[in-house]
Amino acid sequence: MQLGVNVPNFGPGTDPGVLREWAQLVEGLGFDLLMVSDHVAITEDVAERYPAPFYEPFTTLSWLAGQTSRVRLGTTVLILPYRHPLLTARMATNLHQLSEGRLVLGVGVGWARQEFAALGVPYAERGRRTDQALAALRTAWQEEGVFVPLWIGGNSAAGLRRTLAFGDAWHPLRVTLPWLRSALAGQDLPGLAPRIALRLTDAPVHDPERLAGVGTVEQVIEDLRALRELGAEAVVLDPYHGDPAETRRPQDAWRALTTVATYWRHA
């Protein structure tokens, strides 16, 4: 099972130098994936959690491809209705080729109503447009002879349906293990690649609603083992907890990632 990191490509503490340090840390610790988020118009609803500067994911990953040599690069998640699907297909193809096959495209439908309005995209049509975009991506890549791994986000029946129709893996975000086991029951998915929280605590967390990845390092390692037993081919750790001030002190996240990487290596 591969391990990845969701790197904050936004916020007041983020700049090219910090992004470079993130990339060096992720690759240096032996993680397999480096993934970033997507927003286009930083409207009020977006800015509460993901404020400017927000580095566009294709541009950021293209630059980071030159800063790294081994780690896979991906989006968690690219909001498909925001871009014409043929533009997305071309940009993803080019990045995949320029990075020598390292791109993983995680995609989703989006949630920020104000951002949809700012982009002139009807919020109520985001599901239908996502389905159309996924079909267009598959067709374009088939015609070009390109294979880009496609992870489908969404903790919903629609996300599962899209995974079965178009995806290479289901990419649910910030889940509890009981919920995930229930969601997977009876499903024959092509793959599983969840993104989970990463918050280390000194004392064990016994809350029945504990998110996977929250607790002592021993609990987190057990969560990773459980996900592997559930068939996860990859797990992305998300050390960002929604406070933009966190981006001014990335060292906290770096220490947590170093701890998990060290323990997982000997698990």
NUVODO-705699 format. One line per 2 residues: number of its first residue (from 1); for each residue x, y, z of C-alpha. Coordinates in Angstrom, 3 decimals. Layout:
BEGIN
NUM = X/Y/Z  ...
//
This chain:
BEGIN
1 = 0.000/0.000/0.000  1.329/3.409/-0.969
3 = 1.228/6.412/1.363  0.745/9.979/0.199
5 = 0.483/13.474/1.638  -2.021/16.229/0.911
7 = 0.199/19.330/0.770  -1.411/22.749/1.416
9 = -1.049/24.753/-1.810  -2.831/27.725/-0.255
11 = -2.855/30.000/2.752  -0.897/32.912/4.213
13 = 2.144/30.819/5.072  2.482/29.175/1.676
15 = 4.926/30.417/-0.950  7.226/28.773/-3.525
17 = 9.935/28.191/-0.946  7.562/26.444/1.454
19 = 6.105/24.335/-1.353  9.630/23.288/-2.285
21 = 10.316/22.313/1.325  7.095/20.306/1.422
23 = 8.092/18.440/-1.724  11.587/17.708/-0.437
25 = 10.187/16.443/2.870  7.517/14.246/1.274
27 = 9.949/12.647/-1.141  12.766/12.509/1.385
29 = 10.652/10.641/3.940  9.811/8.023/1.341
31 = 6.164/8.884/0.771  4.798/7.733/-2.568
33 = 2.408/10.572/-3.462  2.313/14.347/-3.158
35 = -1.155/15.750/-3.745  -2.662/19.250/-3.806
37 = -6.128/20.801/-3.796  -8.115/22.824/-6.313
39 = -10.000/26.109/-6.222  -10.169/28.721/-8.964
41 = -12.088/31.705/-7.562  -11.301/32.299/-3.900
43 = -14.788/33.421/-2.945  -15.848/34.059/0.636
45 = -17.017/30.491/1.237  -13.694/29.112/-0.029
47 = -11.502/31.672/1.741  -12.733/30.663/5.196
49 = -10.747/27.422/4.951  -8.549/27.801/1.873
51 = -7.525/31.458/1.555  -5.244/33.130/-0.952
53 = -2.652/32.731/-2.176  -4.054/29.597/-3.794
55 = -1.603/27.987/-6.214  -3.382/26.427/-9.200
57 = -2.865/22.641/-9.073  -1.672/21.893/-12.616
59 = 0.802/24.771/-12.511  1.982/23.826/-9.025
61 = 2.418/20.139/-9.812  4.246/20.926/-13.056
63 = 6.711/23.032/-11.090  7.047/20.427/-8.342
65 = 7.693/17.740/-10.947  10.958/19.553/-11.621
67 = 11.728/19.714/-7.891  11.290/15.962/-7.400
69 = 12.331/12.779/-9.164  10.366/9.864/-7.754
71 = 7.195/10.851/-5.904  3.886/10.605/-7.755
73 = 1.947/13.866/-8.145  -1.783/14.282/-7.874
75 = -4.920/16.276/-7.160  -7.223/15.719/-4.209
77 = -9.433/16.772/-5.770  -9.662/18.633/-9.066
79 = -13.175/20.104/-9.418  -14.207/18.856/-12.834
81 = -17.130/21.231/-13.590  -14.842/24.266/-13.349
83 = -12.956/23.541/-16.592  -13.802/22.377/-20.081
85 = -13.132/18.617/-20.088  -10.928/18.777/-23.181
87 = -8.754/21.402/-21.490  -8.535/19.189/-18.401
89 = -7.650/16.185/-20.558  -4.899/18.087/-22.375
91 = -3.410/19.585/-19.196  -3.458/16.240/-17.402
93 = -1.932/14.468/-20.403  0.865/17.007/-20.712
95 = 1.655/16.929/-16.987  1.639/13.128/-17.021
97 = 4.049/13.070/-19.947  6.341/15.821/-18.628
99 = 6.577/14.126/-15.233  7.354/10.760/-16.855
101 = 4.088/9.127/-15.883  3.771/10.352/-12.308
103 = 0.310/11.995/-12.374  -2.712/10.727/-10.441
105 = -5.863/12.709/-11.205  -8.263/12.783/-8.267
107 = -11.526/14.500/-9.211  -14.746/15.664/-7.591
109 = -17.945/17.624/-8.167  -17.217/20.602/-5.876
111 = -19.138/22.197/-3.022  -18.590/25.999/-2.960
113 = -21.775/27.649/-4.244  -20.251/31.139/-4.445
115 = -17.308/29.842/-6.456  -19.629/28.143/-8.933
117 = -21.534/31.415/-9.302  -18.307/33.391/-9.815
119 = -17.286/31.001/-12.599  -20.710/31.063/-14.235
121 = -21.235/27.329/-13.705  -24.709/26.262/-12.506
123 = -24.337/24.637/-9.100  -27.329/22.381/-9.631
125 = -25.739/20.929/-12.784  -22.413/20.002/-11.207
127 = -23.199/16.275/-11.012  -24.305/16.001/-14.628
129 = -21.337/18.067/-15.820  -18.968/15.883/-13.824
131 = -20.340/12.745/-15.473  -19.973/14.340/-18.903
133 = -16.429/15.427/-18.117  -15.438/11.959/-16.918
135 = -16.749/10.401/-20.116  -14.877/13.004/-22.176
137 = -11.643/12.392/-20.260  -11.833/8.659/-20.856
139 = -12.559/9.151/-24.562  -9.752/11.682/-25.027
141 = -7.187/9.528/-23.263  -8.238/6.445/-25.183
143 = -7.795/8.294/-28.483  -4.388/9.579/-27.376
145 = -3.234/6.256/-25.970  -2.695/7.824/-22.540
147 = -3.377/6.223/-19.174  -3.708/8.591/-16.215
149 = -4.953/6.950/-12.988  -8.344/8.474/-12.189
151 = -9.505/8.616/-8.574  -13.135/9.561/-7.969
153 = -13.855/11.607/-4.863  -17.152/11.862/-3.024
155 = -18.414/10.159/0.144  -21.746/9.334/-1.439
157 = -23.635/6.838/-3.531  -22.967/9.080/-6.526
159 = -19.237/8.935/-5.858  -19.369/5.147/-5.756
161 = -21.430/5.053/-8.960  -18.942/7.307/-10.751
163 = -16.078/5.128/-9.568  -17.707/2.032/-11.003
165 = -18.455/3.789/-14.292  -15.270/5.767/-14.840
167 = -12.683/5.407/-12.098  -9.601/3.434/-11.219
169 = -10.163/3.952/-7.480  -12.674/5.421/-5.061
171 = -11.203/8.380/-3.156  -13.392/9.132/-0.114
173 = -12.247/11.965/2.145  -11.827/12.096/5.955
175 = -13.753/8.986/6.999  -14.242/6.810/10.051
177 = -13.316/3.169/9.660  -16.794/1.869/10.632
179 = -18.400/4.123/8.029  -15.940/3.017/5.361
181 = -16.472/-0.675/6.121  -20.206/-0.143/5.803
183 = -19.859/1.799/2.541  -17.658/-0.914/1.033
185 = -19.994/-3.773/1.952  -21.220/-5.499/-1.178
187 = -19.240/-3.208/-3.485  -16.867/-4.517/-6.148
189 = -14.817/-1.382/-6.725  -11.851/-1.172/-9.121
191 = -9.695/0.248/-6.311  -9.670/2.138/-3.020
193 = -7.504/5.179/-2.210  -8.935/7.192/0.714
195 = -7.672/10.509/2.036  -7.686/10.493/5.811
197 = -6.937/13.059/8.489  -3.590/13.173/10.271
199 = -3.703/14.546/13.793  -1.407/12.957/16.376
201 = -2.386/13.067/20.043  -0.474/12.184/23.187
203 = -3.323/10.110/24.631  -5.516/7.586/22.795
205 = -8.777/8.890/21.327  -11.744/6.687/22.272
207 = -14.528/8.669/20.600  -16.613/6.228/18.483
209 = -16.761/8.952/15.798  -12.954/9.223/15.683
211 = -11.747/9.912/12.172  -9.183/7.523/10.776
213 = -5.779/9.119/11.233  -6.657/10.910/14.481
215 = -5.094/9.639/17.713  -1.781/8.368/18.961
217 = 0.769/7.245/16.427  -0.065/3.665/17.401
219 = -3.728/4.288/16.563  -2.804/5.850/13.236
221 = -0.594/2.885/12.316  -3.445/0.523/13.206
223 = -5.757/2.613/11.009  -3.337/2.230/8.116
225 = -3.146/-1.518/8.671  -6.946/-1.696/8.711
227 = -7.178/0.264/5.468  -4.673/-2.066/3.863
229 = -6.804/-5.027/4.943  -9.829/-3.316/3.371
231 = -7.973/-3.310/0.067  -6.621/0.235/-0.081
233 = -3.927/0.530/-2.717  -3.017/4.000/-1.463
235 = -3.831/6.237/1.500  -3.312/10.001/1.470
237 = -2.602/11.679/4.822  -4.076/15.153/5.300
239 = -2.334/17.108/8.084  -4.360/20.294/7.447
241 = -7.294/20.808/9.823  -9.035/23.862/8.425
243 = -7.300/26.756/10.204  -5.406/28.893/7.654
245 = -2.947/29.912/10.395  -1.628/26.342/10.244
247 = 0.074/27.182/6.964  2.374/29.595/8.852
249 = 3.774/26.739/10.926  4.184/23.741/8.583
251 = 6.794/22.315/10.957  3.955/20.892/13.086
253 = 2.707/18.846/10.132  6.242/17.897/9.140
255 = 6.919/16.447/12.590  3.708/14.406/12.461
257 = 4.535/13.076/9.012  8.080/12.205/10.073
259 = 6.718/10.266/13.055  4.207/8.323/10.973
261 = 6.745/7.582/8.234  9.210/6.250/10.806
263 = 6.663/4.028/12.555  5.115/2.780/9.300
265 = 8.540/1.834/7.974  8.904/-0.577/10.901
267 = 5.284/-1.681/11.100
//
